[in-house]
Amino acid sequence: MDATVEAARSSYFLKSSILPWKYHVFLSFRGEDTRKGFTAHLHDALRQRGIITFIDDELRRGDVISFQLVRAIQDSLISIVILSQNYASSTWCLDELQKILESKESLGREVFPVFYNVDPSDVRQQRGTFAEAFQKHSERFHEHEGKAQRWRNNLKDVANLSGYHSKNKLDPKFIEEIVKGVWTKLQHVLPSYKTNKFVGMESKIKEVNLILKMGLNDVRLLGIWGMGGIGKTSLARVIYETSYYQFDLCYFFADVRDVFEKEGLVPLQKRFLSHNGKLKGIEFDDAYDGMKKIISILCNQKVLIVLDDVSDMSQLEYLAIKQAWLGIGSRVIVTTRNKQLLVAHGEFEIHVAQCLNDEESLQLFCQKAFKSDKPKEDYLELSNNVVKLAAGLPLTLEVLGCHLYGRNIVEWKDALEKIKKFPPNDILKRLRISYEALDPMEKKIFLDIACFFKGMHKSKVMEILEICGFHPIIGIKTLVDKCLLIEYEDDHDPSLGMHDLLQEIGKSIVLEESIKDASKRSRLWSIEDIIHVLTKNKGIGFIEIIQLVSSMKCKTSWGPEAFSIMYNLRILIIRSCDVCLPLGLECFPSSLKILEWEKYPLKSLPLGVHPHELVQIKMHHSKITKLWNEAQQARKKLKSACMTKCHEDLAQDMIDAEHEDANLLGAIR
């Protein structure tokens, strides 16, 4: 395209409305020849493919085409000129053709001639019915010879363009060929899909394209795996938008999990099939029958399918996602929070979605907060605080950026303090989806780690969870596969982590158990809540874990009944806190499995109900002088008792205990 045409095109774009086009395709045709047959079917096929097509349904009167028709030509990216036997007999069609070619010249529009039951050379040389038509035009417009000559030249020009010839072709196949050609051309004519608005996307696209290799004639399945809000859908959308024109059938199926949970499997299949016009009207009553119909349709088609947010293996199975069931050259992209789905399926290559780095995070946040790639000078430090808070999660950066847009510095500071305590609901809801899909045991493991054990070595966490009667090997693996835990590799012992927001979600789930009454929550970690519950003797059967750890000197006094009715307490941890028990303790709960109490203030364990489930004791720097009283049954399950830097009398008591009970050999140290 030369500079003159480009300048004219740019000028037109500026004068146009939001988009420099209104239609994808303008159809030029001789109504008497093809309106109710070929043109009607072509128009329907274009529309079903999602191609916005202008067709003049009005009866044409007079000799001059309307201004609205001229504008429709200018507003169409592509014009299809259907050259039929009697096309040239219509002065309206010939004037229309002239405007189409003028639009091609001035605005760079595309023109496709379709030779329908005519020979291109007859059009070019004006032979046969074209010669007869111009004989009449010459007689009618003998005083305007230049007009007829322009029409002749226009027909010659359009006949010289690359187009489509119907010779020896049935209409359905011919129409399919045209639609496919128009579809491909549109991808080059339409404004390119801008990936730069997706920060950090370029390198991810390259990595994914290395897996997909769109040009090859094999069948490839790609799983994009990562936590909620990390950008899986955005990545899949970019790949889809930049590739779909290469395929016979394509479908971006958003929110598969949501449709499946609300409507069920059969409606999911029907929605999948009804997306493409070619597949409408297919009926079935059960999922198996639906799967067979999907297979029969997809097996001979080159398809591009994106299934967004897959949560159950049945969704893949009954939407016929198998290499053997897809046509040559097909590609399937699945986004999921559950790695095990992809592994169990067995045919997916997996791309692990990663959080943004600090530079990318700042850029994305600034695009939302300032409509720029960089922060305003006075907001740099505050912006960096947001980036730190979001920890590379695109969803969080976008939500917080929109939330802070247009606010002053004072409002920013106050908003950030609030966000640290109460993250926005639209973030929490999206991230909580994975938690809700867990089974009861997995939920307990997640909450234990989120509230207490994040950052600990995996072996230690597994030891604690095993003592509690859970199944930590499969439980932790499931949480990692579902992006609720991160396993940080180490030469000796990996540690377990999770995104800060997931940790906040875990804690908020516990707080929601009882907003006002801490004694009705399953886990207590807040110093204020714990002291209030134990000082007021409010501890009841809801509480499973108490961890009182203070970074500063903390002193408190509890009554003897502090733990009396906590019949579900399984872990008690008290560190860096001076506790006064002036009246002693009545008992520890029989359910207690792990007891860790630094600076335990009494000389012996309480005399009341004894924790016969106790497996592990740690009581460093304690005043305890005698480990056991008469209740020897408390020793039955004990595997570890760490009592360093305690009273010297305790050492002999521990030795005696080991001699008396073989079960304790090696447990006490």
N, C-alpha and C positions, 0 to 999 in steps of 0.2 A: 504494500500500500504506500503510495507516494505521500510527500509531505502535505500537498494541497488537499488531498482527500482526508488525511488525518486531521488537518486543521479544521476542515468543514465538519467533520464528524464530531470533533471536540466542541465546536461551537454549537452544534445541534444538541449535544448532550447537556450543555450548560443551560440551554433554553427549555429543555424538557423538564418534566417533573422529577420525582425522586429517582426513578430508573430511566435510562435512555432508550427504553423499549417498553412496549405494552404487550406485544404478542411474540411468541416464538416463531410462528409460521403464518404467512398470508397465502391463501389458496386462490389462484387465478384460473378460471375454467369457463367453458362454454356450457351454460346451464342446460340447454336442450340436448346436448350430447351425453353429459355425465352426472348431472346434479343428483338424480335419484339412484344412481348405480355406483360407479367407480369412485366418484368424488365423495359421496356420502360415506362409503365404507372407509376410504382413506382418512377422512376427517374423524371418524369414530376411532380408528386405530391410533391416530396421533393423540387424540384426547385420552384414550386409555393408557397411553404411555406417559401421560403427564405433560404432554407438549401443548402449550396454550396456542390455539389455532383460531385465526379469524376466517370466517366463511360468510360471504354475502348471501343471506337467505332471502333478500328482498327481490321481487320481480323487477327487472331493469327496464326503465322507461326513459325515452329520450336518447340523445346521442352523446351527452356530456356526462362523464362520471362525476360523482358528488365530491365535495370537499372532504366529507367524512371518510370516503373510500381512499382518497389520496393520503389522508392522515394515517389511516390504518396501514397502508403500504409503508409509510415512513416509520411507523412505530413497530414494524415487524423485523425481526433479526434475519429471517429467511423467507423468501418468496418461492412457492412451488407453482410453476406455470404448466398446467395440464394441456398440452397441445393435442387436441383431438381433431377429427375430420373437419368440423365446421368452426374451429376456433377463429380462423381468420375472417369468417363471414360476419363476425360481430365487431362493429366499430368500437363498441364499448370495451371489448376484450383487448383490441389493439391499442386503444388509449391507455388502458390499464397496464399493458405490457410496457408502454413507453414510460409511464411513471415508475414502474418497477426498475427499469434499467437506469433511469435517472437517479433513483435512490441508491442503486448499486454504485454508480459513479460518484455521487456526492457524499454519501454516508458510509460507503464500504459495506453495504448489505450483501448477503449471499443470495444467489438465484439458482434454483434447480429446475431445469426443464424436464418434463415427463412426457415422453412420446407415446401417447396412448392410441394404439392401432393406427399409427401413421409412421412413415419412414422419416428419419431425421433429414435425409437428403431432399425429400419432397418439401419439407419446411424450409430448408436452407435455400433451395432453388425455386421455391414457390411453384411446385408442380401439382397436378391433380386438382383436388378440391381447393387447394390454396391458390392455384392459378385462376380457377373459376371465381373465387371470391375477389381477387384483385381486378379481374376484368370488370366486375360490377362496381367496385370502388372507383376505378378509373373513369367509368362512365358517370358515376354519381358526383365525383369530386374533380371533374375535368378542369374546373377553374382553379383548383387548389392542388396542382400536381405534386407540390412539395410534401403535402400531407401523406399521400399514398406512398410516396417514396420513402418517407421516414418509417412508415409501418413496415415496408419491405426490408429496410435495413435492420430494423429492430428484430424481425423474425430471423433474419440471417445471423444476427449477433447471438440471439438466445439459442439457436440451433447449434452454434459452435461451442456452447458451454458444455461442460461435463454434466451428464444427466442420466436418466433412466429410460430404457426402451422396453416396451411390453411384448416384443416379438417372442412368440412361442412360450409365453408365461401365463399361467392362470392368475386371475386377479388376487386371490389371497396371498400367494407367494410373492407376487409383484409388489403388493402393498407392504408386505413384511420387509422386503428389500429396501423400499423407499423409507419406511419409518426408521429402520436401523441406520441408514445413511444419514438421515436428518438428525437422529439422536446423537450419532458420533460427531457430526459437524457442530452441533449446538455446544458441545463441551469445549470446543475451540473458540466459539464465537462469544459465549457467555463470559462475563467477568470471572476471572479465575478465583477459585476458592482461597480466601486469604488465610494462610496458616499463621501469619505473624501475630494475629490477635490472640492466638493460643501460645502463651509464653512457654518456652522450653520445649516446644513441640517438634522442632525440626529434627533434632537428633533422634527422637523417639520414632518419628515417621521412617527415617532411614533404617533404624533397627528392625522395625516391623516389616518394612518392604523387603529386607533381606530374607525374612522368613517366608513371606507370601509369594514373592517372585511371580507377579501377575502374568507375565508373558508366557509362562510354561503351560503345557497341556496336561499337567497332572491335577489332582484334586488335593487341596491343602486346607487344613483346619487350624486356626490360630485362637488360642485363649489368652485374653488380656486379664491378668489376675492382680488384684490389689484391694486395699481397704476402701471403704466408702469415701467419696469426695476427693479421691486422689487424681482423677482425670481420665479414668478408663473410657467413659462414654465419649468424651471430647476427642480422644485419640482415635477411637473407632469411627466417629463421625467424619473426621478429616480424611481418613483412609477411604471411607465409603464415598464421600463427595468427590474425591479426586480420581476415583477408579470405576464408578458404577456404569459409565457409558460403554465400557468394554464388554458388558455382559448382556445375555439375552433376557434374563430376569434378575431383578435386584430388589431387595427389601431391607430396610432398616427397621427392625422390630424393637421399639423402645419399651422399657419397663415390663419385661417378660414376667418377672416375679410378681409384680403387682396384678397383672391381668390373670395370671394363674391362680393367685390366692383369692381374688375377688370373684372370678367367673368359672374357673375350672379348666380342665385339659381340653375338652371338646371345643368350647368357645375359643380357646387359644388357637387351636388348629384352624378353625373356621376364619378367624381374623387373619391368620397367616395366609390362608388361601385367597381370601377376598381382597387382599391388598392389591393384587394385580388384576386388571380387567380381564385378562385371558382366563383367569381361574374362577371367575364368578359363577354362582349357580350350582356349585358342586355340593351335594347333600350327603350327609352320613350321620349316624346316630351314636356311634361309640368311637373311642379313641383309636382302637386297633384298625377299624375300617378307615378312619381318617388318615392314619399313618400310611396305609396301603395306597390311598389316593394321592397323597403327597409324593410318595416314592414314584408312582407311575408318571407324575408330571415332571418331577425334578430330574429323573434319571437321564433324560435326553436333552436337558437344557444346560447351558453354561450359566451358572447362577452366582450371584454375590449376595450373601445373606449375613446380616449382622443381628445377632440376638443379644440384646442389652440387658444385663442384670439377671442372668440365669441362676437359679437357686436350687434346682432339683433335677436329678438325672432323667426323670421322665420327660422333662421339657425337651431335652436333646433327643431322647429316643423317639418320642411320638411326633416330633417335627422332622424326623427322618434325617438327622444329622449324622450321617455315616459316609465315608469316602465311597463305598461301593454303591451308594444310592444316589449319587450326584453325577451330573454330566461332566464330560472332559473339560478341564480348564476352570472348574468351579472353585470358589473360595468361600469359606465360612469364618466369620469372626464372632467370638463369644466373649462378653465381658462378665466377670463373676468375682465374688468375694470369697469363693470356696475353691481352693486349689484342688481338693480331693476329687471334685466333679470332673475336672479335666484329666487328672491322673487316671481315675477309674474308667473313664471313657476309652482311653488308650490310643487315640488318634490325634490328639492336639499337641502342637508345639506351643510352649508357654512363654509369653512375654510378661515379665514382672514389672508392673507399673511402679515408678519411683516418685518419691516426693521431690519438690523443687529445691534447688540449692538457694542459698541466701540471696544471691544476685537476681535470680529468676523470681524468687518470692517477692522481693522488693518491687520489681518491675510490674508483676501482676497486681500487687496491692495498689500501686500508684495509678495503674490504669483505671481502677475502680474508685479510688479515693480522690484523685486529682485530675482524671481524664488525661493523664500524661504518663510517660515512662519513668519520670523522676519525681521525687517529693519536693514540695516547696521548702525553701531553705530553713524556715523556722520549725518545720515539721519533721526534719530528718531523724532526730533522736526518737521521737514518738513513733515514726514509721518503722524504725528498726525494732522497737519494742513489740509492735504488732507482728512483725516478721518472726521474731523469736517466739512469740505466743502461738503463732499458727504452725510452727515447726514444719514448714514446707507443704502443708496441705492446701491445694488450690481452692477447694470449697470454702475453707475458713478464710483465706485471703480475700476471696471475692465477696463473701458475706460481710466481713468486717470492713472492707473497703467501701462498699455501698452504704453501710451503716454510718460510717464516719464522714462520708462525702458532704462538703458544704458546711461542716461544723468548725467552730473556732477552737483555739488551743485549750481553753478552759474546759470546753465540752469534751474534747478529745481525752484529756487527762481523767476526767470523771468517768467517761464511758469505758476507758481501758480498765479502771479499777473495778467497775461493775462487771465487765466481761470476764475478768480473772475469776470472779466469784460465781457468776451466772452466765456461762456461754449462751449465745442466742439459740432459741429453740429450733430454728431451721437447720442449724448445724447438728445439734444433738439428735434430732429425729432421724436424719439421714444416717448418722453413724450408729445409732442404736439398733438399726434393722438387723445387723449381724448377730447382736446379742440375743434378740428375741427368737432367733432361729435355733438357739442352742437347746440341748436337753437339760434337765434339772442339775445333773452332776456337773456338766460343763459350765453352767451358769455359776455354780458355787466356786469352781476353780477360778473362773474369770474374776469374780468379785473378790476372792481371797487375794489374788495377785494384784489386782488394781488397788485395793485398799491397803495392802500390807507388804507384798513381796516383790513389787516391781524393782528391777535392778539387781536382784539376788542371783546367785549362781543357780543354774538349772538343777543341779544335783541336790542342792539344799532344799529348793522348793519342792522337788519330787519327794524327798524324804518326808517333809511336813505333810504333804497331801496324802501320801501313802499311809502315814500314821492316822490321818483323819478318815481313812477307809475309802478314799477315792481311787480312781484308776489314772494316775498322772501320766503314764506313758502315752496312752491314746488320747487322754484329755488335753494335754499340752499340745500334742501333734495336731489335734483338731482345731484348737485355738490359733495355732500358727497358720494352718491351711486356710482358715477363715479370716486371716489378717487382723485378728484381735490381739495377737501376741507377736513379738519379734524375737527371734533367737539370734543373739549376737555371738558369732563364732569366736572361739578362743582355743589356744593350743591345748589347754588342759580341760577347762570346764566352761562351757558357754553360759552367758547370763541371759536372763529373760527381761525384755522390755516391752513397752507399748507406747503408742502415740499419746502425748500428754492429754489430748482431748478424750481419748478412749478411757484413760484413767479417771478423768473427771466424770465421764458417763458412769463408770462403775461406782464411784462414790455417790453420785447423784441418785443412782438406783437404790442404794442403801438408805440414803436420806429420805427418799420418797416413801420408804416403808412406814415411816411415821415422822411427819414434818416437825411436830411440836414436842413429842415425847421420845427422847433418846432411848429410854428403856425398852421400847418396842421395836428397836432396830436389831438386825442380825449381827452387825459389826460396829464396834466403837473404836475410834482412833483419836477423836478430839479430846484434848486434856480437859476442857471445860465440861464436855458431856460425860466423860468417864467419872470425874470427881463428883459431879452432880448426882449421877446415878448411884455411885457407891457410898457417898456420904449420906444420901437420903434413904439408903437401903431399898432402892427402887429396882434393882436388878432382877429381871424375871426371865421366863423361859424362852423369850425371843432371841436372846443374845447368844451368839456362837463363838465370837472372837472378841477379846479385849486386848488392845495394844496401847499401853501408856508409856510413851517415850517422850522425854522432854529434853530440849537442847539447853534449857536453863534450869537452875536449881528450882525444884518444885517440892513443896511440902504439903501434905494433906493428912487428914485423920479420918479413919473409917470405924464404923461399929462392927461388932462381932458377926452380924448377920449379912454383911456386905455381899457374900456369894451364896447365901443359903438356898435361894430358889432359882438359881440359874441352871436348871436341869438340862440345858442344851449346850452349855459352855464347853467347847472342845480345846480352845487355845487361850492361855492367859500369859501375857508378856508385860512385865513392868521393868523399865530401865530408867536410870537417871532421875529417880523420884524417891524422896524420903517419905515413907508412909508410916504414920503412927497408928498403932493398933492397941490402944490403952486397955481394952477389955479382951484382947486376943481375937481369935477367929473361931467361929463355931465349926466350920467345915469348908472343904472345897467340894464342888459338885462331883458326883460319881461319873459324870460324862467326860471329865477333863482328861485330855490325852497328852497335852504339852503344857508344862508349867515352867516358865522362865521368870524368875523374880530376883533381880539384882538388889542387894541390900535388904533382903527379907528381915524384918525386925524381930521376929519371934525365935525362941530357942528350939522349937520343934514344929512339925506340921500339926494342923488342928486335930483335935481328938474326935470330932464328930464323924459324919459320913465321909468315907474315904474314897478317893478316885481310883477305883480298881481297874479303870481303863487307861491309867497313866502309863505312857510309853517313854517320855523324855522329861527330865528335870534339869534345869540349870539355875543355880542359886549362888552365884559368885558374890563375894564380899558380904556374906550374910552372917547373922548372929546365931544361926542355927547350930546346936550342939549335938542333937540327936535326930537322925533322919527318920527313924521309925518308932512308932509306939507299938501298941499291942496288935494293931490291925495289919498282920503280915500279908493279907490278901492284896494289899495295895501294890505288892511287889510283882505280882504274877506276870504282867505284861511289860514291865520296865526293861528297857533296852539301853538307856543311857542316863547317867546321873553325873553332871559336872558341878562340882562344889568347890572350886578353887578359892583360896584366900578366905576361908571360913574359919570358925573357931577350932582350935587345936583338938578339942575333945571329939569333934566330928570325925576325925581321921580314924580313931580306934573304933568308933561306932560303925563306920562304913566297912572296915575290915571284918568286924564281927558279923555284920550283915551278909557279907560275901561268903563267909564260912558256913553260916547257917542256911543259906539258900543258894543252891547251885545255879538257879535261874539268873542270879545277879552277877555271876562271874564275868568279868570284863565289862560290865555295864557301868560300874561306879569308877570315877576317876577324879 
